[in-house]
Amino acid sequence: MKLEDAIEIFVHGHARARSAAHPCIPRLVDDIWIMQDGPGRKIPRKVEAVSTLPAAETIAKLREAELGWHFVSAITANDDKVVELRKDYKAQGYRALGTEWMFVHNLEDIPVFASDPPVRELFSQAEVDAVPQGASHKRKLLPETRLYSIWSEERDCGWVTSMPHGRSAWVSSLYVHEEFRGRGYG
């Protein structure tokens, strides 16, 4: 899979996750992916831009687009360039909030793992609500997503959401409660 394809899958999955309360629209503008709220939101969230272009070129295009307050997810395929990329954005007046890695994996190559309790897909909000959840905010099954969990009679052990895009999917919100980590659930 090419980096551009992985970025498109990420953008569409992330925009879908942000759309839980109000639509977030992804669009490609001059080789930069833009995610922003659809019309009608009273207090719009920050626009998010995803770019593989050099910092100066990205910022020039974002200024030209007049997006207002925004985040930039600067992506590079070369780990050796992360420090340089951060410096380039800092020189343009941006500050780095963090560094995250994007992983691409062919699902046909994932080994089968049998867990006890088993990983189960949840198909309705009623099924989600029936899982004994330990968190104060209860999980929701978003439209056009797949939600998986591991749970026992007493409580949930972990969750993950899969957001399909074409023949691929973006995996979001993988979380295993601390006391259940190290068992291969993730």
PyMOL commands that set and color helices and strands:
alter all, ss='L'
color gray80, all
select helices_A, chain A and resi 3-18+55-65+79-91+107-109+125-130+178-180
alter helices_A, ss='H'
color red, helices_A
select strands_A, chain A and resi 24-29+32-37+47-51+70-74+119-122+146-151+156-165+168-176
alter strands_A, ss='S'
color yellow, strands_A
deselect
rebuild
show_as cartoon
